[in-house]
Amino acid sequence: MFQRTWHERIGHSILCRGGFRRLFRSALETAESRVMAWSLESAMSADIDELMTWFPDAHSIDIWGGPNFRYPFDRKTFHEDCRWQKFSSYCVRSPQGEFSAFGQVGKRY
């Protein structure tokens, strides 16, 4: 009936040994810092410019943006159709700072 998570079991045995406690805490902090290196940020105009490069043809932009998204697009029409300033728009950056994902939150209709 009584179960402990892996963290609790390992943490308990290491805490009992004293000297290994610091090593265990260091390993956890290292793992947490790797996870935290990804960042969610508000999208900027330059991010939308980069997002444009992800769609090489009409089919890909139709799947992503729907039938009302204009193709071929230019910077002006892409920014308008994306409506990135109307919605809350976000980008995800990798630990290396690369633009890796884009998403929006808001009422569509």
N, C-alpha and C positions, 0 to 999 in steps of 0.2 A: 504494500500500500504506500509506503513512503519511498518516493523516488527523488533523486537529485539530478540536476542537469550535469552534463560533462564538465562545465565550468565549475560548478559547486564541488563535484567530486575531486577534480584535479586541484582546484584551489584549496580545498580543505587539506588534502594530503601534503601539499607544498607548504601551506601555512604551518603545519605541524613540524615540518623539518626546518623551519626558520631560514636557513641559509639560501634555500632555493626560492624563497618568496620574491626577492628582488628580480631574479631571472624570469620568473613567471609574469610578474607585473610588466617587465620590459617587453616580453614577447606580446602580451596583450596590447600594450601601447603602440608597438610597431604595427600590429595587424590593424588596429583602429586607424592609425594615421594613413595607411594605404587605402582604406575604404573612404576616408574623409577627403582624399585628394581629388575626387571627382567633385565638380561644383555645378550648382544650379544658379543661373544668373538671369537677370532681365535681358531680353534680346535688344540689341542695338542695330542701327542701320547697317553697319558693316557685316553683322551676322546674317541679315536678310540677303545682302549681296552674295555672301558665300553660299547661302541656302539655294540661291538661283542656280548654282553650278551643279546641284544634285539631280537636276531634271534635264536629261539630254534630248527628250523627244515629247511629242504631244501625249502619247500614251501614259508615260510616267507622271506627267503633271496632271492628267485627267484622273488617274488613280488617287493621287495625293490630294489635289485641290478641288476635284469635282468638275462638272461640265461647264461651270461658269468662269473657270480660270482660263484666261486668254493664253493662246499659244499660236504663233511664237510670241514670246514676251520680251520686253526690254526692262530696264531697271524700274522705270516709272510704273508700267502696268503691273509688274510683279509685286512691287510694294503696295500698290492699290488693291490688287486682288487678294493678297495675303492678309490684308487688314491687320497688320502687326501692331499698329498703334491703337486700333479700336479695341482689340482684345488684350488681355494680359498675356504677353508673349515671353517665352523663356527659352534659354538654350542650356545645354549640358556641355561642360568642358571636361575633357579627359585630364588625367594627371599631368600630361604634357602640354595642356592648354589648348588642345585641338577642339574645334567646334564639332561635337559628336551627335547631338540630337536637338530637335526643336519641337516645342509644343505650345499650345494656346489654351486659355481658359476664358470662357465668356459665352453669352447667349448668341446663338447663331441666327435665330430668327426672331 
